[in-house]
Amino acid sequence: MLALKNVQVLYDRAIEAVRDVSLEVPPGAVVALLGSNGAGKSTILKAISGVLGQEDGEIVSGAIHFDGAEISGRSAGEIVRAGLLQVPEGRALFATLTVEENLQMGAFTRSRAESAESLERIYALFPRVKERKSQIAGYLSGGEQQMVAIGRALMGRPRVLMLDEPSLGLAPQIVESIFDTILALNREAGLAVLLVEQNAQLALQVASYGYIMENGRIVMDGLSEKLLANDDVQEFYLGFSGGQRKSMRDVKHYKRRKRWLS
């Protein structure tokens, strides 16, 4: 369905953020893209969404295909209409608009009838959002804002939903509720998901396949259960070494094994 082939991204025509990245999101799959801060994960989502130009970034080689058609170079609006929608890191709501106005912004490519139908669907998925539909979005809690951000993307009726750090700054109970909703949509409606997360344990528990990025490159990929069992992943991303929990300092400042990039 969605495929990146040897994608390279530069910022300001000089700074390489992504090098030779290839990955796939099959129909109806949940795929995790993992890595530390600065690894290039968000840049991948921006490349897919067609918004790199807003930050003086560009795809200089490789290609992105969706349903067999190349979408590299298409406008963000065209990509949204094709069915690829992103929930950005930090939610990026319109803070001075109401909850319902934020949701309606996500349906700008849809008819009025489709918008009304989708709105009721979002309220059924997120009852708390319905309760706060007339409130100003900027006054919501972090979890409520994340629900609105996901709802806004779902208003566009995506075929692939891209989530950028959806668990960031949220209480575990809220994260569990949000992921339960996303997984229900995946199972019941066949919604494909590309999940960008630093919480590797969480991401690999909900995804069927995972990719790990370091310094702009994919250094490892495989079925989620195999990645969870991999010694390097356990040591560097899950914080375990030899059956013992390592300190965050040890995990953060690891020296990656050279064979990862061989």
C-alpha positions as CSV (number, residue, x, y, z in Angstrom):
1,M,0.0,0.0,0.0
2,L,2.6,2.6,1.2
3,A,6.2,2.1,0.2
4,L,9.3,4.2,0.5
5,K,12.3,3.2,-1.7
6,N,15.8,4.5,-1.0
7,V,14.5,7.9,0.1
8,Q,17.1,10.6,0.9
9,V,16.0,13.9,2.5
10,L,18.1,17.1,2.7
11,Y,17.4,20.3,4.7
12,D,18.6,23.6,3.2
13,R,20.2,21.5,0.4
14,A,23.0,20.7,2.7
15,I,22.0,18.8,5.9
16,E,21.2,15.1,5.3
17,A,18.4,14.0,7.6
18,V,17.4,10.7,6.0
19,R,19.6,8.5,3.8
20,D,18.5,5.5,1.7
21,V,15.4,4.7,3.7
22,S,13.1,1.9,2.5
23,L,10.1,0.7,4.3
24,E,6.6,-0.6,3.7
25,V,3.1,-0.4,5.3
26,P,1.0,-3.2,3.8
27,P,-2.8,-2.9,3.7
28,G,-4.4,-3.2,7.1
29,A,-1.1,-3.5,9.0
30,V,0.3,-1.7,12.0
31,V,3.9,-0.8,11.5
32,A,6.2,0.8,14.1
33,L,9.1,3.2,13.2
34,L,11.4,3.4,16.2
35,G,14.4,5.4,17.1
36,S,15.9,8.0,19.5
37,N,15.5,11.8,19.1
38,G,17.0,13.1,15.9
39,A,17.0,9.7,14.2
40,G,14.9,11.0,11.3
41,K,11.5,9.5,12.2
42,S,9.5,12.7,12.0
43,T,11.3,13.6,8.8
44,I,10.0,10.4,7.2
45,L,6.4,11.3,8.1
46,K,6.8,14.8,6.8
47,A,8.2,13.4,3.5
48,I,5.2,11.2,3.1
49,S,2.8,14.0,4.0
50,G,4.3,16.4,1.5
51,V,5.2,19.1,4.1
52,L,9.0,19.1,4.0
53,G,9.0,22.4,2.0
54,Q,7.7,24.2,5.0
55,E,11.1,23.6,6.7
56,D,13.2,23.9,3.6
57,G,13.5,20.2,3.3
58,E,13.2,18.1,0.1
59,I,13.4,14.6,-1.2
60,V,16.5,14.5,-3.3
61,S,16.5,10.8,-4.3
62,G,14.3,7.8,-4.0
63,A,10.5,7.6,-4.3
64,I,7.4,7.2,-2.2
65,H,4.5,5.2,-3.6
66,F,0.9,4.8,-2.4
67,D,-1.2,2.2,-4.1
68,G,1.4,1.9,-6.8
69,A,1.3,5.6,-7.7
70,E,4.3,7.8,-6.9
71,I,3.3,10.6,-4.5
72,S,6.8,12.2,-4.1
73,G,6.4,15.9,-5.0
74,R,2.6,16.0,-4.7
75,S,1.0,18.7,-2.6
76,A,-0.1,18.0,1.0
77,G,-3.7,18.4,-0.1
78,E,-3.4,15.8,-2.8
79,I,-1.8,13.4,-0.4
80,V,-4.6,13.9,2.2
81,R,-7.2,13.3,-0.5
82,A,-5.4,10.1,-1.5
83,G,-6.0,8.8,2.1
84,L,-2.7,9.5,3.9
85,L,-3.2,11.5,7.1
86,Q,-0.9,12.4,9.9
87,V,-1.3,13.2,13.6
88,P,1.7,15.4,14.3
89,E,3.8,15.3,17.4
90,G,2.5,17.7,20.0
91,R,-1.0,17.5,18.6
92,A,-0.8,20.9,16.8
93,L,-4.5,21.8,17.5
94,F,-5.9,25.2,16.7
95,A,-5.8,26.3,20.3
96,T,-8.3,29.2,20.0
97,L,-11.0,27.1,18.1
98,T,-13.5,24.9,19.8
99,V,-13.1,21.1,19.8
100,E,-15.8,20.7,17.1
101,E,-14.2,23.4,14.9
102,N,-10.9,21.5,15.2
103,L,-12.6,18.3,14.1
104,Q,-14.3,20.0,11.2
105,M,-10.9,21.3,9.9
106,G,-10.0,17.7,9.3
107,A,-12.8,17.2,6.9
108,F,-11.9,19.9,4.4
109,T,-11.6,17.4,1.6
110,R,-15.0,15.8,2.3
111,S,-18.5,16.7,1.5
112,R,-20.8,18.2,4.1
113,A,-22.7,14.9,4.5
114,E,-19.5,12.9,4.9
115,S,-18.3,15.5,7.5
116,A,-21.5,15.1,9.5
117,E,-21.3,11.4,9.4
118,S,-17.6,11.3,10.4
119,L,-18.3,13.7,13.2
120,E,-20.8,11.4,14.8
121,R,-18.4,8.5,14.4
122,I,-15.6,10.4,16.2
123,Y,-18.0,11.3,19.0
124,A,-18.9,7.6,19.4
125,L,-15.1,6.6,19.4
126,F,-14.2,9.4,21.9
127,P,-17.2,10.1,24.2
128,R,-15.0,12.6,26.2
129,V,-14.5,14.6,23.1
130,K,-18.2,14.8,22.5
131,E,-18.6,16.1,26.1
132,R,-16.2,18.9,25.4
133,K,-17.2,19.7,21.8
134,S,-18.0,23.4,22.6
135,Q,-14.9,24.0,24.7
136,I,-11.8,25.9,23.5
137,A,-9.3,23.2,22.4
138,G,-6.4,25.0,24.1
139,Y,-7.9,24.4,27.5
140,L,-8.2,20.6,27.2
141,S,-5.9,18.2,29.0
142,G,-3.0,16.6,27.0
143,G,-5.0,13.3,26.7
144,E,-8.1,15.1,25.5
145,Q,-6.1,17.1,23.0
146,Q,-4.6,13.9,21.6
147,M,-8.0,12.4,21.2
148,V,-9.1,15.5,19.3
149,A,-5.9,15.4,17.1
150,I,-6.6,11.8,16.2
151,G,-10.3,12.5,15.7
152,R,-9.4,15.4,13.3
153,A,-7.2,13.0,11.2
154,L,-10.0,10.4,11.2
155,M,-12.4,13.0,9.9
156,G,-10.5,12.9,6.6
157,R,-11.3,9.1,6.3
158,P,-7.7,7.9,6.1
159,R,-6.6,4.6,4.6
160,V,-3.2,5.0,6.3
161,L,-3.0,6.9,9.6
162,M,0.4,8.2,10.6
163,L,0.9,8.8,14.3
164,D,3.9,10.8,15.5
165,E,4.7,10.1,19.2
166,P,1.1,9.7,20.3
167,S,2.1,8.6,23.9
168,L,4.3,11.6,24.5
169,G,3.6,13.3,27.9
170,L,0.4,11.3,28.5
171,A,-0.6,9.1,31.5
172,P,-0.4,5.4,30.9
173,Q,-4.2,4.9,31.3
174,I,-4.9,7.6,28.6
175,V,-2.3,6.0,26.3
176,E,-3.9,2.6,26.7
177,S,-7.3,4.0,25.9
178,I,-6.1,5.8,22.8
179,F,-4.3,2.7,21.5
180,D,-7.2,0.5,22.2
181,T,-9.3,2.8,19.9
182,I,-6.7,2.8,17.2
183,L,-6.3,-1.0,17.3
184,A,-10.1,-1.4,17.1
185,L,-10.2,0.7,14.0
186,N,-7.4,-1.4,12.5
187,R,-9.2,-4.7,13.3
188,E,-12.7,-3.6,12.4
189,A,-12.2,-1.1,9.5
190,G,-8.8,-2.3,8.1
191,L,-7.2,1.0,8.9
192,A,-3.4,0.8,8.3
193,V,-1.2,2.6,10.8
194,L,2.4,3.9,10.7
195,L,3.3,4.4,14.3
196,V,6.4,6.6,15.2
197,E,7.3,6.1,18.8
198,Q,10.2,6.3,21.3
199,N,8.4,3.9,23.6
200,A,9.6,0.8,21.9
201,Q,7.9,-1.6,24.3
202,L,4.5,-0.1,23.6
203,A,5.0,0.2,19.9
204,L,6.2,-3.3,19.3
205,Q,3.3,-4.7,21.4
206,V,0.7,-3.1,19.1
207,A,2.6,-3.4,15.8
208,S,3.1,-6.5,13.7
209,Y,6.3,-5.2,12.1
210,G,9.0,-2.7,13.1
211,Y,11.8,-0.6,11.7
212,I,14.6,1.0,13.8
213,M,16.3,4.2,12.7
214,E,19.6,5.7,13.7
215,N,21.2,8.7,12.3
216,G,18.8,8.9,9.3
217,R,19.1,5.2,8.3
218,I,17.2,2.0,8.9
219,V,19.5,-0.2,11.0
220,M,17.2,-3.0,11.8
221,D,13.8,-4.3,10.9
222,G,11.7,-7.4,11.4
223,L,8.6,-8.9,12.9
224,S,7.7,-7.3,16.2
225,E,8.2,-10.5,18.3
226,K,11.6,-11.0,16.8
227,L,12.6,-7.4,17.6
228,L,11.3,-7.7,21.1
229,A,13.5,-10.8,21.6
230,N,16.6,-9.3,20.0
231,D,19.5,-8.7,22.4
232,D,20.4,-5.3,20.9
233,V,16.9,-4.0,21.0
234,Q,16.5,-5.2,24.5
235,E,19.7,-3.5,25.6
236,F,19.5,-0.2,23.6
237,Y,15.7,0.4,23.5
238,L,14.0,-1.6,26.2
239,G,16.7,-1.0,28.8
240,F,17.6,-4.6,29.6
241,S,21.0,-6.3,29.5
242,G,21.7,-9.8,30.7
243,G,18.3,-9.9,32.3
244,Q,19.0,-6.8,34.4
245,R,17.4,-3.4,34.0
246,K,19.9,-0.8,32.9
247,S,19.9,2.8,34.0
248,M,18.5,5.5,31.6
249,R,22.0,7.0,31.4
250,D,23.5,3.6,30.3
251,V,20.8,3.2,27.7
252,K,20.9,6.8,26.4
253,H,24.7,6.8,26.0
254,Y,25.2,3.4,24.4
255,K,27.9,2.8,21.8
256,R,26.0,1.1,19.0
257,R,27.6,-2.0,17.6
258,K,29.2,-1.4,14.3
259,R,27.6,-4.5,12.8
260,W,24.2,-2.8,12.8
261,L,25.4,-0.6,10.0
262,S,27.5,-3.2,8.1
